[in-house]
Amino acid sequence: MGALRLGFAGTPAFAADILLRMLQANRRPAVVYTQPDRSVGRGRTVHPGPVKVLALEHGIEVAQPESLKVAGAPETLVSYELDLLVVAAYGLLLPPAILEIPTLGCINVHASLLPRWRGAAPVERAIMAGDAVTGISIMRMDTGLDTGPVYLARECPIDRHETGPGLEIRLAALGSQALLDCLDQLPDIEPVAQSDEGACYAMKLTQMDAQVDWTRSAIEIERQVRALCGRMPAFCYARSTRLQILEATARPGFENNARPGTIVDASGSAGISIACGAGTLSVTCLRLDRGKGQPLTAAQALSGFPGLLGLNCVLHVQPS
C-alpha cells in the first residue's frame, strides 16, 4: 500500500499538538473533524477549538457536525475515501456506521495505558488517584468505550509535582511519536486485544470533582488541585465568595486540632495554610470571584481580603 489517505478527528490542545506533529511529518489529513465552536469565558464569546484553528492555518478542510449519528454523516465521510481516521480527544462518539468506513478503520491516541483509565478524563484521573506512571495507547477503535485492541503503548512516569496541563503536554508529544511509529507500520502491524484485568474508567469531569472536601487528606486535595488546575480548578467557598485553588502543597506531617477547612497560618510566607482531615494544605496561588478575578499569590490575597482569608477563617464546600 502506498501513502495512506488520512482523516483526523480531535478538538482540544492535546489533539492539536498531535495534528501539528503529523503535519511536520508530512502526514497531512484530507479532512479534519472537530467539535462545533463553543462559547467560553465570562463573556461567553464563541471561539473555535485549537484543532480547528490549526487546520485552517494549514488550509485543511474542516467538518464540524454536532453528531456523527445524524443522517448523512456516514455518506459525508465516505466521500473523503479515507484509508484511516486518526482520533485524538475528539469528544464525540463514533457509531459503528462511521467506524467501518475507512479501509483500515479508526485508531485512537488515548492518554493512558489501557485498560486503565478508559474514558474521557484519563490524565486528570491518573493524577488524582496518585498513579506513579501513565502513558499512551494507540488503539484500533471498536464499539466499546476505549475497549479496542492496542497497536502499541508507551509509558510515561508521573512526577510528584505533575499538573494536569503539564502531563497532557508530555503525553501529546509521546502520543505523536507513537502514532507516527504506528502509521509507519500499517497495515502490517496487528493490534493486541486488551485484557479486562485492571480496567477502570476515567469518568467525565464534573463540578463535583472540583469541589474541595476539607475532611480529606492534604495529599488527596493537593492531587486534586494539580490535576484540575487547567480545566476546572478545585474550588471551595470563603463565606459566599468562590475561591479557586490554582497551586498548593500538602504538608502531611503538620497536624493540628483545628476543624478541617480552617486557616491555621495566614502569615503568607509559606502560603495560606489550611487544616485538612489529615495534614495541612499550603495554598500559594488562588483566584476569587471578586475584583478582577485574576490569579493572586497568597500574600496578595491576604493583603486584599484580610477579613475573608485571615487566621481562623473557615472555608466551606458550599457558600455560607
Secondary structure, 3 states (H helix, E strand, C coil): CCCCCEEEEECCHHHHHHHHHHHHCCCCCCEEECCCCEEECCCCEEECCHHHHHHHHCCCEEECCCCCCCCCHHHHHHCCCCCEEEEECCCCCCCHHHHCCCCCCEEEEECCCCCCCEECCHHHHHHHCCCCEEEEEEEECCCCCCCCCEEEEEEEECCCCCCHHHHHHHHHHHHHHHHHHHHHHCCCCCCECCCCCCCCEECCCCHHHHECCCCCEHHHHHHHHHHHCCCCCEEEEECCEEEEEEEEEEECCCCCCCCCCEEEEEEECCEEEEECCECEEEEEEEEECCCCCCCEEHHHHHHHCHHHHCCCCEEECCCC
